[in-house]
Amino acid sequence: MFSTKIDANRFFAGLIFYVLSFILPALWNVDHFVPGWACAYLALAVPLGDTSGMVPRVRWGANLAFFGTMINALAITFVLLRLLRGGSFERKWLAIAILACLPPMWLSLYLLSTLPFVGHAVWILGLLLMIFDEIRPAFDSAGSRAETVPPVASVLVVPQPTFIEVSDIVAAHLLR
């Protein structure tokens, strides 16, 4: 299920933050805070309702808010697969889908003129901690490419010119 105790602690810390975010104030909307649970409800209910009377900017924001609902559905599926020791391949793609849903959801906040607050930050932190073990290999493999230098190339050391040598070359070129 978890490769190390640190991985398990990271996942469960993320799960705690994720659940906690639903009771914290997540958004500032005009003159009041909106708790995380209300954001989750509105992200589901508003796009499914009648948005025809809305200003186009707000209608786009309301429709893009559905990505917040998608994130929650993907996160719940991810947690269930993780706890039930389900498919590593599926968890990886769920993690990628969660990351892909973040920018449109943030765009919806901008279009709706709402400001994220502490609950939103805790929600994102929880999500990232939960999915970290699935997305970490992508970053590890990108960094390991630099470590796969052929042994022959590591023996060939090209001397780097010193500052004085560079300045002599520049001066000689300018004096021509």
C-alpha positions as CSV (number, residue, x, y, z in Angstrom):
1,M,0.0,0.0,0.0
2,F,2.7,2.5,1.0
3,S,6.3,2.1,0.2
4,T,7.5,3.7,3.4
5,K,6.1,5.1,6.6
6,I,6.9,8.6,5.4
7,D,4.7,8.0,2.3
8,A,1.8,6.8,4.6
9,N,2.2,9.8,6.9
10,R,2.3,12.2,4.0
11,F,-0.9,10.6,2.5
12,F,-2.8,10.6,5.8
13,A,-1.7,14.2,6.6
14,G,-3.0,15.2,3.2
15,L,-6.3,13.4,3.9
16,I,-6.6,15.2,7.2
17,F,-5.9,18.6,5.6
18,Y,-8.3,17.8,2.8
19,V,-11.2,16.9,5.2
20,L,-10.4,19.9,7.4
21,S,-10.6,22.3,4.5
22,F,-14.3,21.7,4.2
23,I,-15.0,23.4,7.6
24,L,-12.6,26.3,7.1
25,P,-13.5,29.5,5.3
26,A,-12.4,28.8,1.7
27,L,-13.4,31.9,-0.3
28,W,-14.1,35.6,0.3
29,N,-17.2,36.6,-1.7
30,V,-18.1,40.3,-1.7
31,D,-18.8,40.7,2.0
32,H,-18.6,37.3,3.6
33,F,-16.6,34.1,3.9
34,V,-17.8,30.9,2.2
35,P,-16.8,27.6,4.0
36,G,-15.3,24.8,2.0
37,W,-18.4,22.6,2.2
38,A,-20.5,25.4,0.6
39,C,-17.9,25.8,-2.1
40,A,-18.2,22.1,-2.9
41,Y,-22.0,22.3,-3.0
42,L,-22.0,25.5,-5.2
43,A,-19.4,24.1,-7.6
44,L,-21.8,21.2,-8.2
45,A,-25.2,23.0,-8.0
46,V,-24.6,26.3,-9.9
47,P,-23.3,24.8,-13.2
48,L,-26.2,22.3,-13.3
49,G,-28.7,25.1,-12.7
50,D,-30.0,27.8,-15.1
51,T,-27.1,30.1,-15.9
52,S,-28.8,31.9,-18.8
53,G,-29.6,35.1,-16.9
54,M,-26.0,35.6,-15.8
55,V,-23.5,38.0,-17.2
56,P,-21.2,36.1,-19.7
57,R,-18.1,36.4,-17.4
58,V,-20.0,35.1,-14.4
59,R,-21.6,32.3,-16.5
60,W,-18.2,31.2,-17.7
61,G,-16.9,31.3,-14.1
62,A,-19.9,29.3,-12.9
63,N,-19.4,26.7,-15.6
64,L,-15.7,26.4,-14.9
65,A,-16.4,26.0,-11.2
66,F,-17.6,22.5,-12.1
67,F,-13.9,21.6,-12.2
68,G,-13.9,22.0,-8.4
69,T,-16.5,19.3,-8.3
70,M,-14.4,17.1,-10.6
71,I,-11.4,17.6,-8.3
72,N,-13.4,16.4,-5.3
73,A,-14.8,13.4,-7.2
74,L,-11.4,12.4,-8.4
75,A,-9.9,12.9,-5.0
76,I,-12.5,10.7,-3.3
77,T,-11.9,8.0,-6.0
78,F,-8.1,8.4,-5.5
79,V,-8.5,7.9,-1.7
80,L,-10.6,4.9,-2.0
81,L,-8.2,3.2,-4.5
82,R,-5.3,4.1,-2.2
83,L,-7.0,2.7,0.9
84,L,-8.2,-0.4,-0.9
85,R,-4.7,-1.0,-2.4
86,G,-6.2,-0.5,-5.9
87,G,-4.5,0.1,-9.2
88,S,-1.3,2.1,-9.2
89,F,-1.8,3.0,-12.9
90,E,-5.3,4.4,-12.2
91,R,-4.1,6.4,-9.2
92,K,-1.4,8.0,-11.4
93,W,-3.9,9.1,-13.9
94,L,-6.3,10.3,-11.3
95,A,-3.5,12.4,-9.8
96,I,-2.7,13.9,-13.2
97,A,-6.4,14.6,-13.8
98,I,-6.6,16.4,-10.4
99,L,-3.6,18.6,-11.4
100,A,-5.2,19.3,-14.8
101,C,-8.4,20.4,-13.1
102,L,-6.7,23.0,-10.9
103,P,-6.1,25.8,-13.5
104,P,-9.7,25.9,-14.9
105,M,-11.0,26.0,-11.3
106,W,-8.7,28.9,-10.4
107,L,-9.8,30.7,-13.6
108,S,-13.4,30.3,-12.3
109,L,-12.5,32.0,-9.1
110,Y,-11.0,34.9,-11.1
111,L,-14.1,35.2,-13.3
112,L,-16.4,35.0,-10.3
113,S,-14.3,37.7,-8.6
114,T,-13.9,35.6,-5.5
115,L,-10.7,35.5,-3.4
116,P,-9.3,32.2,-2.1
117,F,-8.8,32.1,1.6
118,V,-7.2,29.7,4.1
119,G,-9.6,26.8,3.5
120,H,-8.8,26.8,-0.2
121,A,-5.0,26.8,0.5
122,V,-5.5,23.9,3.0
123,W,-7.6,22.0,0.4
124,I,-4.9,22.4,-2.2
125,L,-2.2,21.4,0.3
126,G,-4.2,18.3,1.3
127,L,-4.7,17.3,-2.4
128,L,-1.0,17.7,-3.2
129,L,0.1,15.7,-0.1
130,M,-2.3,12.9,-1.0
131,I,-1.2,12.6,-4.6
132,F,2.5,13.3,-4.1
133,D,3.6,9.7,-4.2
134,E,1.9,9.2,-7.6
135,I,3.4,12.3,-9.2
136,R,6.9,12.1,-7.7
137,P,8.2,9.5,-10.2
138,A,7.6,12.0,-13.0
139,F,9.9,14.5,-11.3
140,D,12.4,11.8,-10.3
141,S,12.7,10.6,-13.9
142,A,13.1,14.1,-15.3
143,G,15.9,14.8,-12.8
144,S,17.6,11.4,-13.3
145,R,18.3,12.1,-17.0
146,A,21.2,14.3,-16.0
147,E,22.6,11.5,-14.0
148,T,22.7,9.1,-17.0
149,V,25.8,10.6,-18.5
150,P,27.9,8.0,-20.2
151,P,31.1,7.1,-18.3
152,V,33.3,8.2,-21.2
153,A,31.9,11.7,-21.2
154,S,32.5,12.1,-17.5
155,V,36.2,11.4,-18.0
156,L,36.5,14.1,-20.7
157,V,37.0,17.2,-18.7
158,V,37.0,20.4,-20.6
159,P,39.0,23.1,-18.7
160,Q,37.0,26.2,-18.1
161,P,38.7,29.5,-18.9
162,T,39.4,31.8,-16.0
163,F,38.1,35.4,-15.9
164,I,41.6,36.7,-16.7
165,E,41.8,34.5,-19.8
166,V,38.4,35.6,-21.0
167,S,39.2,39.3,-20.5
168,D,42.5,38.8,-22.4
169,I,40.6,37.2,-25.3
170,V,38.0,40.0,-25.3
171,A,40.7,42.7,-25.2
172,A,42.6,41.1,-28.0
173,H,39.5,41.0,-30.1
174,L,38.6,44.6,-29.4
175,L,42.1,45.9,-30.2
176,R,42.1,44.4,-33.7
